[in-house]
Amino acid sequence: MKTRQIITVVIVLAIIGGAILGMNFLFTLKEEPKKRAVAQAVKLVKTEKVVYGDVGTKVVAFGRTASSLPLDVIAEVKGKLISGNIPLKEGQKFAQGALLFRIDDTEAKLTLQSQKSEFLKDLASVLPDFKVDFPQNYDKWLNYFESVNLDEPLPEIPTFETNKEKTYLATKNIFTKYYAIKSAEFNLSKYNVYAPFSGTVSEVSLYVGSFANSGAKVCKILKTSNLELKVPVETGDINWLTIGNEVDIKTEDNAQHWKGRIARIGDFVNPTTQSIDVFIHVLPGEHRIYEGMYLEATMPGAIIKDAMEIPRNAVFAGSKVYTMQDSLLESKPIKILKINSESVVFQGLKEGEELVVEPLVGASENLKVAKLQENIDVEVAKKNEGFEVKKTKFEPKENEDKPTEKN
């Protein structure tokens, strides 16, 4: 019984061993599959040949319009404020020469007439002496006495002909009282305030009926026919601008346009904006312009010779770009001459080089690339070089390094 079991086990083991040997023999007869080469991706990039020439610069800035001639109107004399030819209210327009307001001059007029009366009395007292001591000038002073009118400005005093006559008039206080009256007449003109130009009342500090003290601010007026646009410009861009250059001005929505000229360039840095203020004279145009409008100014600047302009996002690591050499990427430094909002002007590469003019993500030295402009035969590329062409473009990084300007 035991012998039969042993024989059975041996036979089973022999069958299993034979099966294993047979399977191994069959595996050795099977041909191994051919290995396929792993295809490499060829990125398409947009390039331009480096060509240097004259590049025009421009500076874009934003600011608000303001009158080139704002004027605070001050009361030079004291008295009750009286209305003029226009209502003294904010927004009120007026023409040059219009009476803005008056100050009650009743007391001043009465005082002036009193002074003239005293002067006439003094003249009357010297006429008899003139008839005796200076008979040749008597008629001249008599005619002057008769020409004085209390309600009209005092006529110019006659000239004296001798030192004796001069001394006599001085001792009688004729000169003193004459010039005191002329001063009072000049002071009387300050009670009526006229507009020095056509414009608008922008601010009122004292209204009709108020009492104005000497030196008090009554209102503020603006010359609206001569507006300026003040824009802050970075210190690095000031050297590109020149006084007198024409400027394109527009609203933020690009709906209204004006022309202007650079009138002045500041000589100091504004402590609030840390920039230099540029003042642009706005020329009249199709659309009306108002005080306080927020506008965009595009100011053409100097010409940069032997330079090239490319998109700003093509520059990485401050001042590096990618070039394409024998279908491989190569990073090179450039010299940045000017940075604009969306472009940079540079030098530093050889003319004729293929410069990548778009942002690259995940790019590196010696990466295989192809020009986006070329019509690449995919099958030929696969057969001859074993590359796979992917028609996908690089996307810009979210936190892309900004270029830095080098002087």
Secondary structure, DSSP 8 states (H G I E B T S, - for coil): -HHHHHHHHHHHHHHHHHHHHHHHHHHHHS---------EEEEEE-EEE---EEEEEEEEEEEEEEES-EEEEE-SS-EEEEE-SS---TT-EE-TT-EEEEE--HHHHHHHHHHHHHHHHHHHHHHHHHHHH-GGGHHHHHHHHHH--TTS---------SHHHHHHHHHTTHHHHHHHHHHHHHHHGGGEEE-SSSEEEEEESS-TT-EE-TT-EEEEEE-TTSEEEEEEE-HHHHTT--TT-EEEEEETTS--EEEEEEEEEEEEEETTTTEEEEEEEE---SS---TT-EEEEEEEEEEEEEEEEEEGGG-BTTTEEEEEETTEEEEEE-EEEEE-SSEEEEE-S-TT-EEE-S--SS--TT-BEEETTS---HHHHHHHH-EEEE-------TT--------
